[in-house]
């Protein structure tokens, strides 16, 4: 199975901004969120996109 154009994970400092149906990582602050996003980008072979100051998503294009 090949995943294309799919949200692999969400990283947030605000739990109310979470997309449903994906893995979610809760962070204490923006710095932690950026570190987690960068690591997940490499691990999941995806691309991190900042949607807001409180929400990143890792997607597979």
MARVEXKE-379082 format. One record per residue: residue in one letter; z, x, y of N, C-alpha, C in turn. Coordinates in steps of 0.001 Angstrom, whole numbers, always signed. Layout:
// MARVEXKE-379082
+----+---------+---------+---------+---------+---------+---------+---------+---------+---------+
! aa !     npz !     npx !     npy !    capz !    capx !    capy !     cpz !     cpx !     cpy !
+----+---------+---------+---------+---------+---------+---------+---------+---------+---------+
!  a !       Z !       X !       Y !       Z !       X !       Y !       Z !       X !       Y !
...
+----+---------+---------+---------+---------+---------+---------+---------+---------+---------+
END
This chain:
// MARVEXKE-379082
+----+---------+---------+---------+---------+---------+---------+---------+---------+---------+
! aa !     npz !     npx !     npy !    capz !    capx !    capy !     cpz !     cpx !     cpy !
+----+---------+---------+---------+---------+---------+---------+---------+---------+---------+
!  x !      +0 !    +842 !   -1175 !      +0 !      +0 !      +0 !      +0 !    +888 !   +1238 !
!  x !    -815 !    +563 !   +2211 !    -887 !   +1297 !   +3467 !    -427 !    +382 !   +4589 !
!  x !    +537 !    +869 !   +5371 !   +1013 !     +93 !   +6505 !    +239 !    +505 !   +7751 !
!  x !    -377 !    -454 !   +8405 !   -1095 !    -202 !   +9644 !    -662 !   -1202 !  +10692 !
!  x !    -515 !    -719 !  +11912 !    -140 !   -1576 !  +13033 !   +1103 !   -2396 !  +12704 !
!  x !   +2159 !   -1700 !  +12395 !   +3377 !   -2334 !  +11921 !   +4581 !   -1680 !  +12590 !
!  x !   +5569 !   -2469 !  +13008 !   +6800 !   -1917 !  +13556 !   +7661 !   -1454 !  +12386 !
!  x !   +7955 !    -153 !  +12361 !   +8742 !    +428 !  +11277 !  +10238 !    +400 !  +11560 !
!  x !  +10617 !    +516 !  +12838 !  +12032 !    +543 !  +13200 !  +12185 !    +220 !  +14680 !
!  x !  +13378 !    -227 !  +15034 !  +13732 !    -457 !  +16429 !  +15019 !    +304 !  +16714 !
!  x !  +15077 !    +922 !  +17894 !  +16251 !   +1670 !  +18314 !  +16685 !   +1084 !  +19651 !
!  x !  +17956 !    +712 !  +19747 !  +18389 !     +19 !  +20964 !  +19828 !    +334 !  +21340 !
!  x !  +20108 !    +167 !  +22616 !  +21488 !    +205 !  +23099 !  +21971 !   -1205 !  +23403 !
!  x !  +21081 !   -2182 !  +23223 !  +21404 !   -3583 !  +23510 !  +20987 !   -4443 !  +22311 !
!  x !  +21920 !   -4796 !  +21434 !  +21591 !   -5547 !  +20222 !  +20884 !   -6877 !  +20450 !
!  x !  +20982 !   -7457 !  +21627 !  +20311 !   -8738 !  +21872 !  +18802 !   -8565 !  +22076 !
!  x !  +18315 !   -7327 !  +22165 !  +16892 !   -7054 !  +22398 !  +16163 !   -6610 !  +21126 !
!  x !  +16626 !   -7032 !  +19983 !  +16090 !   -6543 !  +18719 !  +14991 !   -7452 !  +18188 !
!  x !  +13823 !   -6878 !  +17845 !  +12810 !   -7691 !  +17179 !  +13268 !   -8016 !  +15757 !
!  x !  +12948 !   -9189 !  +15278 !  +13389 !   -9562 !  +13931 !  +12454 !   -8974 !  +12888 !
!  x !  +12989 !   -8797 !  +11696 !  +12191 !   -8347 !  +10569 !  +11932 !   -6853 !  +10516 !
!  x !  +12787 !   -6063 !  +11121 !  +12598 !   -4613 !  +11101 !  +13941 !   -3913 !  +10999 !
!  x !  +13903 !   -2634 !  +10620 !  +15128 !   -1835 !  +10572 !  +15597 !   -1575 !  +12001 !
!  x !  +16898 !   -1683 !  +12225 !  +17442 !   -1537 !  +13574 !  +18490 !    -439 !  +13601 !
!  x !  +18422 !    +389 !  +14630 !  +19389 !   +1449 !  +14841 !  +20063 !   +1196 !  +16186 !
!  x !  +21386 !   +1025 !  +16175 !  +22161 !    +778 !  +17391 !  +22687 !   +2112 !  +17915 !
!  x !  +22512 !   +2375 !  +19191 !  +22953 !   +3624 !  +19805 !  +23925 !   +3336 !  +20941 !
!  x !  +24762 !   +4321 !  +21232 !  +25758 !   +4177 !  +22291 !  +25150 !   +4337 !  +23683 !
!  x !  +24145 !   +5211 !  +23812 !  +23572 !   +5469 !  +25132 !  +22108 !   +5878 !  +25003 !
!  x !  +21455 !   +6065 !  +26149 !  +20028 !   +6380 !  +26175 !  +19728 !   +7721 !  +25520 !
!  x !  +20573 !   +8724 !  +25726 !  +20354 !  +10046 !  +25127 !  +20338 !   +9960 !  +23604 !
!  x !  +21311 !   +9271 !  +23033 !  +21358 !   +9102 !  +21586 !  +20127 !   +8333 !  +21105 !
!  x !  +19715 !   +7332 !  +21853 !  +18548 !   +6530 !  +21496 !  +17283 !   +7397 !  +21450 !
!  x !  +17124 !   +8304 !  +22413 !  +15962 !   +9192 !  +22454 !  +15959 !  +10171 !  +21280 !
!  x !  +17125 !  +10670 !  +20914 !  +17232 !  +11593 !  +19771 !  +16877 !  +10881 !  +18472 !
!  x !  +17430 !   +9688 !  +18272 !  +17140 !   +8912 !  +17064 !  +15660 !   +8560 !  +17001 !
!  x !  +15087 !   +8161 !  +18120 !  +13663 !   +7807 !  +18158 !  +12796 !   +9005 !  +17791 !
!  x !  +13099 !  +10172 !  +18323 !  +12321 !  +11373 !  +18021 !  +12422 !  +11742 !  +16542 !
!  x !  +13617 !  +11635 !  +15978 !  +13794 !  +11943 !  +14552 !  +13065 !  +10939 !  +13667 !
!  x !  +13194 !   +9657 !  +13973 !  +12520 !   +8638 !  +13165 !  +11006 !   +8740 !  +13269 !
!  x !  +10526 !   +9137 !  +14425 !   +9092 !   +9337 !  +14619 !   +8569 !  +10340 !  +13581 !
!  x !   +9267 !  +11441 !  +13414 !   +8872 !  +12467 !  +12455 !   +9079 !  +12014 !  +11007 !
!  x !  +10209 !  +11418 !  +10741 !  +10534 !  +10996 !   +9371 !   +9574 !   +9919 !   +8872 !
!  x !   +9279 !   +8937 !   +9718 !   +8463 !   +7793 !   +9307 !   +6966 !   +8001 !   +9544 !
!  x !   +6612 !   +9144 !  +10130 !   +5220 !   +9438 !  +10458 !   +4640 !   +8327 !  +11332 !
!  x !   +5412 !   +7955 !  +12341 !   +4989 !   +6919 !  +13276 !   +5027 !   +7443 !  +14691 !
!  x !   +4888 !   +6538 !  +15640 !   +4913 !   +6906 !  +17049 !   +5978 !   +6065 !  +17747 !
!  x !   +6830 !   +6727 !  +18542 !   +7880 !   +6035 !  +19285 !   +7320 !   +5543 !  +20613 !
!  x !   +7621 !   +4299 !  +20922 !   +7226 !   +3706 !  +22199 !   +8462 !   +3121 !  +22862 !
!  x !   +8693 !   +3485 !  +24132 !   +9787 !   +2907 !  +24900 !   +9285 !   +1606 !  +25507 !
!  x !   +9829 !    +497 !  +25068 !   +9445 !    -799 !  +25621 !  +10244 !   -1119 !  +26875 !
!  x !  +11515 !    -728 !  +26871 !  +12383 !    -871 !  +28040 !  +13339 !    +314 !  +28024 !
!  x !  +14240 !    +375 !  +28992 !  +15258 !   +1429 !  +28997 !  +16248 !   +1266 !  +27849 !
!  x !  +16246 !     +88 !  +27234 !  +17210 !    -207 !  +26165 !  +16573 !    -341 !  +24788 !
!  x !  +15257 !    -187 !  +24697 !  +14596 !    -470 !  +23424 !  +13402 !    +440 !  +23176 !
!  x !  +13431 !   +1131 !  +22040 !  +12295 !   +1880 !  +21515 !  +11868 !   +1214 !  +20224 !
!  x !  +10579 !   +1276 !  +19921 !  +10109 !    +880 !  +18605 !   +9299 !   +2032 !  +18028 !
!  x !   +9365 !   +2170 !  +16713 !   +8544 !   +3142 !  +16003 !   +7452 !   +2330 !  +15318 !
!  x !   +6212 !   +2651 !  +15618 !   +5093 !   +1913 !  +15056 !   +4157 !   +2823 !  +14296 !
!  x !   +3459 !   +2224 !  +13381 !   +2412 !   +2903 !  +12622 !   +1105 !   +2337 !  +13113 !
!  x !    +238 !   +3205 !  +13641 !   -1069 !   +2772 !  +14146 !   -2121 !   +2908 !  +13077 !
+----+---------+---------+---------+---------+---------+---------+---------+---------+---------+
END
